[in-house]
């Protein structure tokens, strides 16, 4: 006899049926499972980090999940409101005796589950939370002294010693199929959450799309050598799917392993995902300030006209503008460009990295708080295992090195279409700028601003060191 009569499984960033740890527990231990997703006002209406493209990708993934459930004698129930209120209604009105979720690791998620636990205890219902989102949860990736790693390489070496579970298949069909009076109409709620017309995204949401990518990973044998060249378009576009885990990290790991081998750089990227999650879990201060706290004292500049140019892709630095425009138009930015664009905002324009972190969050389809934060703090030299503060990307050299023929630049900055790469890569020379009436001159001088950045970081570092003495 099963342990529970009726369980409510709440989907979050685990939008799939197969290899879903919490869902499988629910199906195996409850007579009937109500699969649901809850939209909350704080995430939809009152969220300064809201990304419409990320929401569109999520809704596409939810629609795909509906199809998966329909094929297995089930349906997806949607709710809108405070989680505790909806849980209370389900327990009192539907006879739910267990609430089951997969765990997440951000401060918001931890606080949310603490409230859920209290609600379930007060109503005499069981609450279960499962590890599912990572290859290994933070507690399993600690050093021998019980402390978390703050440098990636030893974290990675240790993680390689740990076994990665094989994916679990889901053949269960004991889902609730009857209507729930206080559940929302799915189509109406999707329209309420995202009333804008759908845009063309760089990658489409949903498990069916994720599985196509997993099946094609054998095409990325030269990923390590080619990944930095945006014109080659040698990126998997798995990031959005890993954000919502339409394919589980375990499915992804073994797909890479079997097609590309255990030394693939793509497997290393999965471990970076775990690493940043561990940092966010053990050092939640990173969501509001620098991991290296002495760099909280850096004196930033706040010239909003310069920030506007950066946001619009009109800085006069072709490689920077190309990256920003790609993100603004598609919700995606190539990883090499993310580093260049971030470094430019922080070390050429002297903006607090948190301004860029927030802007990326509002535009990317793959926005993940821990990864976005980790990448921005890496570029800003404020994070754990970050590039040293004295390492400053030269956007002119980066463009020349990684887009020599300006194929990528011309795609996203069409104003430069008729100009030779030689002119584009030296756009800082005044005699070249006179050629284009519609593309601006560089908004700052890189050499001069690099010196200012070094001085600002050095002052913050030295002042803090003096205070500690």
Secondary structure, DSSP 8 states (H G I E B T S, - for coil): --SEEEEEEEESS---STT-HHHHHHHHHEEEEEEEEEE-HHHHTS-TT--HHHHHHHHHHHHHHHHHHHTTT---EEEES-HHHHHHHHHHHH---EEEEE---SHHHHHHHHHHHHHHHHTT-EEEEE--SSSS-GGGSB-TTS-B--SHHHHHHHHTTS------------B--S--TTSB-HHHHHHHH--S-----SS--SHHHHHHHHHTGGGGTTHHHHTT-GGG------HHHHHTTSS-HHHHHHHHHHHH-TT-HHHHHHHHHHHHHHHHHH-GGGGTS-SSGGGGG------HHHHHHHHHT-SS-HHHHHHHHHHHHHS---HHHHHHHHHIIIIIS---HHHHHHHHHHH-TT--HHHHHHHHHHHTT-STT---TT----HHHHHHHH-TT-HHHHHH-GGGTTS-HHHHTTTTSHHHHTT-SSS---SS-HHHHHHHHHHHHHHHHHHHHHHH-
